Amino acid sequence: MSLKIYRIDTSFFGKINNRMKKPDLSVMAKASLFGGMIKNYKDYKRDKSFILSNKDEIDRFTEAFGNDWVEDHYYIRYPKSIRKNYLIPESLFHKYIMREQISDIISYVRANFRVK
């Protein structure tokens, strides 16, 4: 299982990057003129990294915490196929996955063992 990274960038350079490397689902960014070119080039060269620049592409995804999209931040796509349209902010990714795994373990224990 490989993680896919997305960045939202509705700027001119984001749209160019989006045309050259179509997202399978999405990514995020926005910066100054020169900084935007460098960031978009790095995302273009990175294997599993995509830029979301069109509103219809961004609308295909759901922010995992229900917050608004923030430009120039990276999001990681949910790794399981159950919710492949979920994007998790990269700073909260490990916390989100760990909480979900702990929840799954607790559900398994409750379902299979009698608690007294």
ZALUM-315023 format. One record per atom (N, C-alpha, C, O): x, y, z; atom name; residue in one letter. Coordinates in steps of 0.1 Angstrom, whole numbers. Layout:
<sites>
<<X; Y; Z>; CA; A> ...
</sites>
This chain:
<sites>
<<8; -12; 0>; N; M> <<0; 0; 0>; CA; M> <<9; 12; 0>; C; M> <<17; 14; 9>; O; M> <<7; 21; -10>; N; S> <<15; 33; -10>; CA; S> <<5; 45; -8>; C; S> <<-6; 45; -13>; O; S> <<10; 55; -1>; N; L> <<2; 67; 2>; CA; L> <<4; 77; -10>; C; L> <<14; 78; -16>; O; L> <<-7; 84; -12>; N; K> <<-7; 94; -23>; CA; K> <<-9; 107; -16>; C; K> <<-17; 109; -7>; O; K> <<-1; 117; -21>; N; I> <<-1; 130; -15>; CA; I> <<-8; 140; -25>; C; I> <<-6; 139; -37>; O; I> <<-16; 149; -19>; N; Y> <<-23; 158; -27>; CA; Y> <<-21; 172; -22>; C; Y> <<-18; 174; -10>; O; Y> <<-22; 182; -30>; N; R> <<-20; 196; -27>; CA; R> <<-30; 204; -35>; C; R> <<-31; 202; -47>; O; R> <<-37; 213; -29>; N; I> <<-47; 222; -36>; CA; I> <<-40; 235; -40>; C; I> <<-34; 242; -32>; O; I> <<-40; 237; -53>; N; D> <<-33; 249; -58>; CA; D> <<-42; 254; -70>; C; D> <<-41; 248; -81>; O; D> <<-49; 265; -68>; N; T> <<-57; 270; -79>; CA; T> <<-50; 281; -87>; C; T> <<-56; 288; -95>; O; T> <<-37; 283; -84>; N; S> <<-30; 293; -91>; CA; S> <<-26; 289; -105>; C; S> <<-30; 278; -109>; O; S> <<-20; 298; -113>; N; F> <<-17; 295; -127>; CA; F> <<-7; 283; -128>; C; F> <<-9; 274; -136>; O; F> <<3; 282; -119>; N; F> <<12; 271; -119>; CA; F> <<6; 258; -115>; C; F> <<10; 248; -120>; O; F> <<-3; 259; -106>; N; G> <<-11; 247; -102>; CA; G> <<-19; 241; -114>; C; G> <<-19; 229; -115>; O; G> <<-25; 250; -121>; N; K> <<-33; 245; -133>; CA; K> <<-24; 239; -144>; C; K> <<-27; 230; -150>; O; K> <<-12; 245; -146>; N; I> <<-2; 239; -155>; CA; I> <<2; 226; -150>; C; I> <<2; 216; -158>; O; I> <<6; 224; -138>; N; N> <<10; 211; -132>; CA; N> <<-1; 201; -133>; C; N> <<1; 190; -137>; O; N> <<-13; 206; -131>; N; N> <<-25; 197; -132>; CA; N> <<-27; 192; -146>; C; N> <<-30; 180; -148>; O; N> <<-25; 200; -156>; N; R> <<-26; 196; -170>; CA; R> <<-15; 186; -174>; C; R> <<-17; 177; -182>; O; R> <<-3; 188; -169>; N; M> <<8; 179; -172>; CA; M> <<8; 166; -165>; C; M> <<12; 155; -170>; O; M> <<2; 166; -153>; N; K> <<2; 153; -145>; CA; K> <<-12; 153; -138>; C; K> <<-14; 158; -128>; O; K> <<-21; 146; -145>; N; K> <<-35; 145; -140>; CA; K> <<-36; 137; -127>; C; K> <<-30; 126; -126>; O; K> <<-43; 142; -117>; N; P> <<-45; 135; -105>; CA; P> <<-54; 123; -107>; C; P> <<-64; 124; -114>; O; P> <<-51; 112; -100>; N; D> <<-60; 100; -101>; CA; D> <<-72; 103; -92>; C; D> <<-83; 98; -94>; O; D> <<-70; 110; -82>; N; L> <<-80; 117; -73>; CA; L> <<-73; 129; -69>; C; L> <<-76; 138; -77>; O; L> <<-65; 135; -59>; N; S> <<-61; 150; -57>; CA; S> <<-48; 154; -49>; C; S> <<-41; 144; -45>; O; S> <<-42; 169; -47>; N; V> <<-31; 175; -39>; CA; V> <<-34; 190; -37>; C; V> <<-44; 196; -41>; O; V> <<-24; 197; -29>; N; M> <<-26; 211; -25>; CA; M> <<-14; 220; -25>; C; M> <<-4; 216; -20>; O; M> <<-15; 234; -29>; N; A> <<-4; 244; -28>; CA; A> <<-7; 257; -33>; C; A> <<-16; 259; -42>; O; A> <<0; 267; -28>; N; K> <<0; 280; -34>; CA; K> <<11; 288; -28>; C; K> <<13; 287; -16>; O; K> <<18; 295; -36>; N; A> <<30; 303; -30>; CA; A> <<32; 315; -39>; C; A> <<24; 318; -48>; O; A> <<44; 321; -37>; N; S> <<47; 332; -45>; CA; S> <<51; 327; -59>; C; S> <<51; 315; -62>; O; S> <<53; 336; -68>; N; L> <<56; 333; -82>; CA; L> <<67; 323; -83>; C; L> <<65; 312; -89>; O; L> <<79; 326; -78>; N; F> <<90; 317; -79>; CA; F> <<89; 305; -70>; C; F> <<92; 294; -75>; O; F> <<84; 307; -58>; N; G> <<82; 296; -49>; CA; G> <<72; 286; -54>; C; G> <<73; 274; -52>; O; G> <<61; 292; -60>; N; G> <<51; 283; -66>; CA; G> <<56; 274; -77>; C; G> <<52; 263; -78>; O; G> <<65; 280; -85>; N; M> <<71; 272; -96>; CA; M> <<79; 260; -90>; C; M> <<79; 249; -95>; O; M> <<87; 263; -80>; N; I> <<96; 253; -74>; CA; I> <<88; 242; -68>; C; I> <<90; 230; -69>; O; I> <<78; 246; -60>; N; K> <<69; 237; -53>; CA; K> <<62; 228; -63>; C; K> <<61; 216; -61>; O; K> <<56; 234; -73>; N; N> <<49; 226; -83>; CA; N> <<59; 216; -91>; C; N> <<55; 205; -94>; O; N> <<71; 221; -93>; N; Y> <<80; 212; -100>; CA; Y> <<84; 200; -91>; C; Y> <<84; 189; -96>; O; Y> <<86; 203; -78>; N; K> <<89; 192; -69>; CA; K> <<77; 182; -69>; C; K> <<79; 170; -69>; O; K> <<65; 187; -68>; N; D> <<53; 178; -68>; CA; D> <<52; 171; -81>; C; D> <<48; 159; -81>; O; D> <<56; 177; -92>; N; Y> <<55; 171; -105>; CA; Y> <<65; 159; -106>; C; Y> <<62; 148; -111>; O; Y> <<77; 161; -101>; N; K> <<87; 151; -101>; CA; K> <<85; 139; -91>; C; K> <<89; 128; -93>; O; K> <<78; 142; -80>; N; R> <<75; 132; -70>; CA; R> <<65; 122; -76>; C; R> <<55; 126; -82>; O; R> <<67; 109; -73>; N; D> <<59; 99; -80>; CA; D> <<44; 99; -76>; C; D> <<36; 99; -85>; O; D> <<41; 99; -63>; N; K> <<27; 97; -59>; CA; K> <<22; 110; -54>; C; K> <<14; 110; -44>; O; K> <<25; 121; -60>; N; S> <<21; 134; -56>; CA; S> <<13; 141; -67>; C; S> <<16; 141; -79>; O; S> <<1; 147; -63>; N; F> <<-8; 153; -73>; CA; F> <<-12; 167; -69>; C; F> <<-12; 170; -57>; O; F> <<-16; 175; -78>; N; I> <<-21; 189; -75>; CA; I> <<-36; 189; -79>; C; I> <<-39; 185; -90>; O; I> <<-44; 195; -70>; N; L> <<-58; 197; -73>; CA; L> <<-59; 212; -76>; C; L> <<-57; 220; -67>; O; L> <<-64; 215; -88>; N; S> <<-65; 229; -91>; CA; S> <<-79; 233; -96>; C; S> <<-83; 245; -95>; O; S> <<-87; 224; -100>; N; N> <<-101; 227; -105>; CA; N> <<-111; 224; -94>; C; N> <<-109; 214; -86>; O; N> <<-121; 232; -93>; N; K> <<-131; 230; -83>; CA; K> <<-138; 216; -83>; C; K> <<-141; 210; -73>; O; K> <<-141; 211; -95>; N; D> <<-147; 198; -96>; CA; D> <<-138; 187; -91>; C; D> <<-143; 177; -85>; O; D> <<-125; 188; -93>; N; E> <<-115; 178; -87>; CA; E> <<-115; 179; -72>; C; E> <<-115; 169; -65>; O; E> <<-115; 191; -67>; N; I> <<-115; 193; -52>; CA; I> <<-128; 188; -46>; C; I> <<-127; 182; -35>; O; I> <<-139; 190; -53>; N; D> <<-152; 186; -47>; CA; D> <<-153; 170; -47>; C; D> <<-162; 165; -40>; O; D> <<-145; 163; -54>; N; R> <<-146; 148; -54>; CA; R> <<-141; 143; -40>; C; R> <<-143; 132; -37>; O; R> <<-134; 151; -33>; N; F> <<-128; 147; -20>; CA; F> <<-135; 153; -8>; C; F> <<-142; 163; -9>; O; F> <<-133; 146; 3>; N; T> <<-139; 151; 16>; CA; T> <<-127; 153; 25>; C; T> <<-119; 144; 27>; O; T> <<-127; 164; 32>; N; E> <<-117; 166; 42>; CA; E> <<-121; 158; 54>; C; E> <<-132; 159; 59>; O; E> <<-111; 150; 59>; N; A> <<-115; 140; 70>; CA; A> <<-121; 145; 82>; C; A> <<-129; 139; 89>; O; A> <<-117; 157; 86>; N; F> <<-122; 163; 98>; CA; F> <<-134; 173; 96>; C; F> <<-139; 179; 105>; O; F> <<-138; 174; 83>; N; G> <<-149; 183; 79>; CA; G> <<-145; 198; 79>; C; G> <<-154; 206; 78>; O; G> <<-133; 201; 79>; N; N> <<-128; 215; 79>; CA; N> <<-128; 219; 64>; C; N> <<-129; 212; 55>; O; N> <<-126; 232; 62>; N; D> <<-124; 238; 49>; CA; D> <<-111; 235; 44>; C; D> <<-101; 232; 51>; O; D> <<-109; 235; 31>; N; W> <<-96; 232; 24>; CA; W> <<-87; 244; 26>; C; W> <<-91; 255; 26>; O; W> <<-75; 241; 29>; N; V> <<-65; 251; 31>; CA; V> <<-54; 250; 19>; C; V> <<-49; 240; 17>; O; V> <<-52; 261; 12>; N; E> <<-43; 261; 1>; CA; E> <<-29; 261; 7>; C; E> <<-26; 265; 18>; O; E> <<-19; 255; -1>; N; D> <<-5; 254; 3>; CA; D> <<-3; 245; 14>; C; D> <<7; 247; 22>; O; D> <<-11; 235; 17>; N; H> <<-9; 225; 27>; CA; H> <<-11; 211; 20>; C; H> <<-18; 210; 10>; O; H> <<-4; 202; 25>; N; Y> <<-4; 188; 19>; CA; Y> <<-15; 180; 26>; C; Y> <<-17; 181; 38>; O; Y> <<-21; 171; 18>; N; Y> <<-31; 162; 23>; CA; Y> <<-27; 148; 19>; C; Y> <<-21; 146; 8>; O; Y> <<-30; 138; 27>; N; I> <<-27; 124; 23>; CA; I> <<-40; 117; 22>; C; I> <<-49; 118; 30>; O; I> <<-41; 110; 11>; N; R> <<-53; 102; 8>; CA; R> <<-54; 91; 18>; C; R> <<-45; 84; 21>; O; R> <<-66; 88; 22>; N; Y> <<-69; 77; 31>; CA; Y> <<-64; 64; 25>; C; Y> <<-67; 61; 13>; O; Y> <<-56; 56; 32>; N; P> <<-50; 44; 26>; CA; P> <<-59; 33; 22>; C; P> <<-55; 25; 13>; O; P> <<-70; 31; 28>; N; K> <<-79; 19; 25>; CA; K> <<-89; 23; 14>; C; K> <<-92; 35; 13>; O; K> <<-93; 13; 7>; N; S> <<-102; 16; -4>; CA; S> <<-117; 19; 1>; C; S> <<-125; 24; -7>; O; S> <<-119; 18; 14>; N; I> <<-133; 20; 19>; CA; I> <<-136; 35; 17>; C; I> <<-147; 38; 13>; O; I> <<-127; 44; 21>; N; R> <<-129; 58; 20>; CA; R> <<-118; 65; 12>; C; R> <<-111; 74; 16>; O; R> <<-117; 61; -1>; N; K> <<-106; 66; -9>; CA; K> <<-108; 81; -13>; C; K> <<-99; 87; -18>; O; K> <<-119; 86; -10>; N; N> <<-122; 100; -13>; CA; N> <<-119; 109; -1>; C; N> <<-122; 121; -2>; O; N> <<-114; 104; 10>; N; Y> <<-110; 112; 21>; CA; Y> <<-96; 117; 20>; C; Y> <<-87; 109; 17>; O; Y> <<-94; 129; 23>; N; L> <<-80; 135; 24>; CA; L> <<-78; 140; 38>; C; L> <<-86; 147; 44>; O; L> <<-67; 136; 44>; N; I> <<-63; 139; 58>; CA; I> <<-51; 149; 57>; C; I> <<-42; 146; 50>; O; I> <<-52; 160; 65>; N; P> <<-41; 169; 65>; CA; P> <<-28; 161; 70>; C; P> <<-29; 153; 79>; O; P> <<-17; 164; 63>; N; E> <<-5; 156; 66>; CA; E> <<0; 158; 80>; C; E> <<6; 148; 86>; O; E> <<-3; 169; 87>; N; S> <<2; 171; 101>; CA; S> <<-6; 162; 110>; C; S> <<-2; 159; 121>; O; S> <<-18; 158; 107>; N; L> <<-27; 150; 115>; CA; L> <<-29; 136; 111>; C; L> <<-37; 128; 116>; O; L> <<-21; 132; 100>; N; F> <<-23; 119; 94>; CA; F> <<-21; 107; 104>; C; F> <<-29; 98; 105>; O; F> <<-9; 107; 110>; N; H> <<-6; 96; 119>; CA; H> <<-15; 95; 131>; C; H> <<-19; 84; 135>; O; H> <<-19; 107; 137>; N; K> <<-29; 107; 148>; CA; K> <<-42; 101; 143>; C; K> <<-48; 93; 151>; O; K> <<-47; 105; 132>; N; Y> <<-59; 100; 126>; CA; Y> <<-59; 85; 124>; C; Y> <<-68; 78; 129>; O; Y> <<-49; 80; 118>; N; I> <<-47; 65; 116>; CA; I> <<-46; 57; 129>; C; I> <<-52; 47; 130>; O; I> <<-38; 62; 138>; N; M> <<-37; 56; 151>; CA; M> <<-50; 55; 159>; C; M> <<-53; 44; 164>; O; M> <<-57; 66; 159>; N; R> <<-70; 65; 166>; CA; R> <<-80; 55; 159>; C; R> <<-87; 48; 166>; O; R> <<-79; 55; 146>; N; E> <<-88; 45; 139>; CA; E> <<-84; 31; 142>; C; E> <<-92; 22; 144>; O; E> <<-71; 28; 143>; N; Q> <<-66; 14; 146>; CA; Q> <<-70; 10; 160>; C; Q> <<-74; -1; 162>; O; Q> <<-68; 20; 169>; N; I> <<-72; 17; 183>; CA; I> <<-87; 14; 184>; C; I> <<-91; 5; 191>; O; I> <<-95; 22; 177>; N; S> <<-109; 19; 177>; CA; S> <<-113; 6; 171>; C; S> <<-121; -1; 176>; O; S> <<-106; 2; 161>; N; D> <<-108; -12; 155>; CA; D> <<-104; -23; 165>; C; D> <<-111; -33; 165>; O; D> <<-93; -21; 172>; N; I> <<-89; -31; 182>; CA; I> <<-100; -32; 193>; C; I> <<-103; -43; 197>; O; I> <<-104; -21; 198>; N; I> <<-115; -21; 208>; CA; I> <<-127; -28; 203>; C; I> <<-134; -35; 211>; O; I> <<-131; -25; 191>; N; S> <<-143; -31; 186>; CA; S> <<-142; -46; 184>; C; S> <<-151; -53; 187>; O; S> <<-130; -50; 180>; N; Y> <<-127; -65; 179>; CA; Y> <<-128; -71; 193>; C; Y> <<-134; -82; 194>; O; Y> <<-122; -66; 203>; N; V> <<-122; -71; 216>; CA; V> <<-136; -72; 222>; C; V> <<-140; -82; 227>; O; V> <<-144; -61; 220>; N; R> <<-157; -61; 225>; CA; R> <<-166; -72; 218>; C; R> <<-174; -78; 224>; O; R> <<-164; -74; 205>; N; A> <<-172; -83; 197>; CA; A> <<-168; -98; 200>; C; A> <<-177; -107; 200>; O; A> <<-155; -101; 204>; N; N> <<-151; -114; 206>; CA; N> <<-148; -119; 220>; C; N> <<-146; -131; 222>; O; N> <<-148; -110; 229>; N; F> <<-146; -114; 243>; CA; F> <<-157; -108; 252>; C; F> <<-162; -97; 250>; O; F> <<-160; -116; 262>; N; R> <<-170; -112; 272>; CA; R> <<-163; -103; 282>; C; R> <<-154; -108; 289>; O; R> <<-168; -91; 284>; N; V> <<-162; -82; 294>; CA; V> <<-170; -82; 306>; C; V> <<-182; -81; 306>; O; V> <<-163; -84; 318>; N; K> <<-170; -84; 331>; CA; K> <<-165; -73; 339>; C; K> <<-170; -71; 351>; O; K> 
</sites>
